[in-house]
Amino acid sequence: MAKKLKHKPGRPKKGQTQITRELVLDAAWDLIMEVGFSEFRLAGLAENLGIRTPSLYNHIQDLEDVRREMKRRSLVILGDKISLKLKHTNQGSERITEFLNTYRSFAKSHPHVYPLTIESTEFDPELKPLGDRILTICMEVFRFQTLDEVAVHRIRILRSLLHGFIVLEETGGFGRKESVEESFKKISESLESGRLW
């Protein structure tokens, strides 16, 4: 790991943007959304910002610091999208469909950060409330009164089913002519009717 440099704020040169942590992380988000985590490098981020790579350490700790912030942002965006969609959907069965569709839509529009949202937040005090927010929405949509053993198993089944579909779709795993949308609709119908359980 590169040596952390002492931060010297100073004034930016004329016409130069003041580099801040927020600006660095915004630039990291844009770059990751473009190239994905596998191709993301701090050197590339620094180049995009027009600074030397060591200068990044005035604003971030390391690559893991960036990754964790990307996870936080992803969870916020996913939670906001689901909440907003359900705010305008009142009927019980329709809420299940809208929850599933919004989750899938997020995964398709944010393929490079979606994997971060499926990681557990259980042991991270800062990120846990963001994960719990989505869990609470899920429990309400599927009418789970308490997070007991039955609910935990059902949520795990739901997540596995939904994530499996998303990954197979993204990687071209559905090769036959039958409609993928119809297949996803049947998942929604199964969950709405309770037949899946």
Solvent accessible surface area in square Angstrom, and as a share of the most:
residue,aa,sasa,rsa
1,M,190,0.85
2,A,45,0.35
3,K,170,0.72
4,K,128,0.54
5,L,71,0.35
6,K,171,0.72
7,H,83,0.37
8,K,162,0.69
9,P,87,0.55
10,G,59,0.57
11,R,229,0.83
12,P,58,0.36
13,K,159,0.67
14,K,210,0.89
15,G,87,0.84
16,Q,90,0.40
17,T,91,0.53
18,Q,73,0.33
19,I,26,0.13
20,T,62,0.36
21,R,99,0.36
22,E,104,0.47
23,L,57,0.28
24,V,0,0.00
25,L,4,0.02
26,D,57,0.30
27,A,20,0.15
28,A,0,0.00
29,W,34,0.12
30,D,93,0.48
31,L,22,0.11
32,I,0,0.00
33,M,58,0.26
34,E,132,0.59
35,V,52,0.30
36,G,3,0.02
37,F,55,0.23
38,S,87,0.56
39,E,111,0.50
40,F,5,0.02
41,R,139,0.51
42,L,24,0.12
43,A,61,0.47
44,G,25,0.24
45,L,0,0.00
46,A,2,0.01
47,E,136,0.61
48,N,99,0.51
49,L,32,0.16
50,G,63,0.60
51,I,35,0.18
52,R,166,0.61
53,T,45,0.26
54,P,47,0.30
55,S,27,0.18
56,L,0,0.00
57,Y,16,0.06
58,N,42,0.21
59,H,28,0.12
60,I,3,0.01
61,Q,114,0.51
62,D,37,0.19
63,L,86,0.43
64,E,99,0.45
65,D,22,0.11
66,V,0,0.00
67,R,78,0.28
68,R,83,0.30
69,E,21,0.09
70,M,0,0.00
71,K,17,0.07
72,R,76,0.28
73,R,33,0.12
74,S,0,0.00
75,L,4,0.02
76,V,43,0.25
77,I,50,0.25
78,L,2,0.01
79,G,0,0.00
80,D,66,0.34
81,K,84,0.36
82,I,0,0.00
83,S,40,0.26
84,L,111,0.55
85,K,93,0.39
86,L,8,0.04
87,K,149,0.63
88,H,138,0.62
89,T,13,0.07
90,N,134,0.69
91,Q,118,0.52
92,G,21,0.21
93,S,54,0.35
94,E,82,0.37
95,R,42,0.15
96,I,6,0.03
97,T,37,0.22
98,E,43,0.19
99,F,7,0.03
100,L,0,0.00
101,N,61,0.32
102,T,15,0.09
103,Y,24,0.09
104,R,15,0.06
105,S,62,0.40
106,F,2,0.01
107,A,4,0.03
108,K,111,0.47
109,S,63,0.40
110,H,23,0.10
111,P,49,0.31
112,H,63,0.28
113,V,0,0.00
114,Y,5,0.02
115,P,65,0.41
116,L,5,0.03
117,T,14,0.08
118,I,47,0.24
119,E,59,0.26
120,S,85,0.55
121,T,14,0.08
122,E,92,0.41
123,F,192,0.80
124,D,32,0.16
125,P,119,0.75
126,E,95,0.43
127,L,4,0.02
128,K,63,0.26
129,P,81,0.51
130,L,35,0.18
131,G,16,0.15
132,D,46,0.24
133,R,82,0.30
134,I,22,0.11
135,L,52,0.26
136,T,86,0.50
137,I,25,0.13
138,C,8,0.05
139,M,28,0.12
140,E,91,0.41
141,V,3,0.02
142,F,17,0.07
143,R,151,0.55
144,F,24,0.10
145,Q,162,0.72
146,T,85,0.49
147,L,86,0.43
148,D,73,0.38
149,E,127,0.57
150,V,87,0.50
151,A,4,0.03
152,V,44,0.25
153,H,86,0.39
154,R,81,0.30
155,I,14,0.07
156,R,148,0.54
157,I,86,0.44
158,L,4,0.02
159,R,113,0.41
160,S,78,0.50
161,L,58,0.29
162,L,5,0.03
163,H,58,0.26
164,G,27,0.26
165,F,15,0.06
166,I,6,0.03
167,V,57,0.33
168,L,87,0.43
169,E,43,0.19
170,E,113,0.51
171,T,100,0.58
172,G,60,0.57
173,G,43,0.42
174,F,75,0.31
175,G,75,0.72
176,R,194,0.71
177,K,188,0.80
178,E,99,0.44
179,S,60,0.39
180,V,41,0.24
181,E,103,0.46
182,E,76,0.34
183,S,53,0.34
184,F,4,0.02
185,K,109,0.46
186,K,113,0.48
187,I,24,0.12
188,S,4,0.02
189,E,66,0.29
190,S,28,0.18
191,L,5,0.02
192,E,61,0.27
193,S,63,0.41
194,G,32,0.31
195,R,171,0.63
196,L,67,0.33
197,W,88,0.31
